[in-house]
Amino acid sequence: MDFNKVIIVGRVTANPELRTTPGGQAVTTIGVATNRVWTDKNGAKQEEAEFHNVVLWGRQAEIASQFLVKGATVLIEGRLRTRSWTDKQGVQRRTTEIMAERMQLGPRPMGASQGSFGSDQDKFGGQAGKVDAKSAKEEELPTINLEEEEMKPLDDIPF
């Protein structure tokens, strides 16, 4: 049995840019940083960051370019894919990417640009820049699931 599944939760490293293939398909590539913190055998706190390249296609690419900004938290579920190519100097190159199958937006980073979220003044009643942690946690976050055939009718839900 083979299994290729990746789930990461991290922060976007740069504002995403939407591109379109010659065939009209939307594609966005984003960088996501994940941190690992541990205590070594001497009791000292250690920390390291890992950087992941994530490729989103279609509607997910459009949503990512519209709602994600540098520093935003995002959950990505997908599969690993390794590509090889020869560059202009004739050197063989390889890269491993996460091909996103699902994406869930996390809380918006404090101080993020207004972008498609609207102004902070609209969301928080004129309190732009003065949002406490409680208000930020209560903000509704959209969940994106593009596989509608997985949705069950309400009659099939066991509770």
C-alpha positions as CSV (number, residue, x, y, z in Angstrom):
1,M,0.0,0.0,0.0
2,D,1.3,3.4,-0.9
3,F,0.4,6.6,0.9
4,N,1.5,10.2,0.1
5,K,-0.1,12.7,2.4
6,V,1.2,15.9,4.0
7,I,-0.5,18.2,6.5
8,I,1.2,21.4,7.6
9,V,0.2,24.5,9.6
10,G,2.4,27.5,9.3
11,R,2.8,31.0,8.2
12,V,2.9,32.4,4.6
13,T,6.4,33.7,3.8
14,A,5.4,36.3,1.1
15,N,2.2,37.7,-0.5
16,P,1.0,35.2,-3.1
17,E,0.7,36.1,-6.7
18,L,-2.0,34.5,-9.0
19,R,-0.7,33.3,-12.4
20,T,-2.6,31.7,-15.3
21,T,-1.4,28.9,-17.5
22,P,-1.7,29.2,-21.3
23,G,-4.8,27.0,-21.0
24,G,-6.4,29.5,-18.6
25,Q,-5.9,27.5,-15.4
26,A,-5.2,29.6,-12.2
27,V,-2.1,28.7,-10.3
28,T,-0.5,30.1,-7.2
29,T,2.7,29.1,-5.5
30,I,3.2,30.1,-1.9
31,G,6.0,29.6,0.7
32,V,4.9,28.3,4.1
33,A,7.2,28.3,7.1
34,T,6.8,25.8,10.0
35,N,8.6,26.0,13.3
36,R,9.8,23.2,15.5
37,V,10.7,24.0,19.2
38,W,12.3,21.4,21.5
39,T,14.4,21.2,24.6
40,D,17.9,19.6,24.1
41,K,19.5,17.1,26.5
42,N,21.1,20.1,28.3
43,G,17.7,21.7,28.9
44,A,18.3,24.5,26.4
45,K,15.4,25.6,24.2
46,Q,16.1,24.9,20.5
47,E,14.2,26.2,17.5
48,E,14.3,25.6,13.8
49,A,12.2,26.6,10.8
50,E,11.4,24.5,7.8
51,F,10.3,26.2,4.5
52,H,7.8,24.5,2.2
53,N,6.8,25.3,-1.4
54,V,3.0,24.8,-1.9
55,V,1.3,24.8,-5.3
56,L,-2.5,25.6,-5.4
57,W,-4.6,25.2,-8.5
58,G,-8.0,26.5,-9.7
59,R,-10.4,28.1,-7.2
60,Q,-8.0,27.4,-4.3
61,A,-5.3,29.4,-6.1
62,E,-7.7,32.3,-6.6
63,I,-8.8,32.2,-2.9
64,A,-5.2,32.0,-1.7
65,S,-4.2,35.1,-3.8
66,Q,-7.2,37.0,-2.5
67,F,-7.1,36.2,1.2
68,L,-3.5,35.2,2.2
69,V,-0.9,37.7,3.0
70,K,2.6,37.4,4.4
71,G,2.5,36.2,8.0
72,A,-1.0,34.7,7.7
73,T,-1.5,31.3,9.3
74,V,-2.7,28.6,6.8
75,L,-3.3,24.8,7.0
76,I,-2.4,22.9,3.9
77,E,-3.3,19.3,3.2
78,G,-1.9,17.7,0.1
79,R,0.7,15.4,-1.4
80,L,4.4,15.6,-2.2
81,R,5.6,15.9,-5.7
82,T,9.2,16.1,-6.9
83,R,10.0,17.7,-10.3
84,S,13.3,17.6,-12.2
85,W,14.4,19.9,-15.0
86,T,17.6,21.1,-16.7
87,D,18.4,24.8,-16.2
88,K,19.8,27.2,-18.8
89,Q,23.4,26.3,-17.8
90,G,22.6,22.6,-18.4
91,V,22.6,21.8,-14.6
92,Q,20.0,19.1,-13.5
93,R,17.7,20.6,-10.9
94,R,15.1,19.0,-8.5
95,T,12.5,20.5,-6.2
96,T,9.9,18.9,-4.0
97,E,6.6,20.7,-3.6
98,I,3.4,20.2,-1.8
99,M,0.5,19.9,-4.2
100,A,-2.4,21.3,-2.1
101,E,-5.6,19.4,-2.1
102,R,-7.2,21.4,0.8
103,M,-6.5,24.7,2.3
104,Q,-7.9,26.3,5.5
105,L,-7.3,29.9,6.3
106,G,-6.1,30.7,9.8
107,P,-6.5,34.0,11.8
108,R,-5.4,37.1,9.9
109,P,-2.1,38.4,11.3
110,M,-2.3,41.6,13.3
111,G,-1.2,44.6,11.3
112,A,-1.9,42.9,8.0
113,S,-2.8,45.1,5.1
114,Q,-6.5,45.6,4.5
115,G,-6.5,43.8,1.1
116,S,-9.7,41.8,0.5
117,F,-10.6,41.6,4.1
118,G,-12.1,45.1,4.2
119,S,-11.0,47.8,6.6
120,D,-10.4,47.1,10.3
121,Q,-12.7,50.0,11.0
122,D,-15.6,48.1,9.3
123,K,-14.9,44.9,11.2
124,F,-14.2,46.3,14.6
125,G,-16.4,49.3,14.9
126,G,-13.9,52.0,14.3
127,Q,-11.2,50.4,16.4
128,A,-8.6,50.1,13.6
129,G,-5.3,48.9,15.0
130,K,-6.8,48.4,18.5
131,V,-8.0,44.8,18.3
132,D,-7.5,42.7,21.4
133,A,-6.7,39.0,21.3
134,K,-10.3,38.1,22.3
135,S,-11.8,39.9,19.3
136,A,-9.3,38.3,16.9
137,K,-10.1,34.8,18.1
138,E,-13.9,35.4,17.7
139,E,-13.5,36.3,14.0
140,E,-15.1,33.7,11.8
141,L,-12.6,31.9,9.5
142,P,-13.7,30.4,6.2
143,T,-13.1,26.7,5.5
144,I,-12.6,25.7,1.9
145,N,-13.5,22.3,0.7
146,L,-13.7,21.9,-3.1
147,E,-14.7,18.3,-3.1
148,E,-18.5,18.7,-2.9
149,E,-19.2,15.1,-3.7
150,E,-17.9,14.3,-0.1
151,M,-20.7,16.3,1.4
152,K,-23.4,14.0,2.9
153,P,-27.1,14.9,3.0
154,L,-28.3,16.0,6.4
155,D,-30.3,12.8,6.7
156,D,-27.1,10.8,6.8
157,I,-25.4,12.7,9.7
158,P,-25.6,10.4,12.8
159,F,-26.2,13.1,15.4
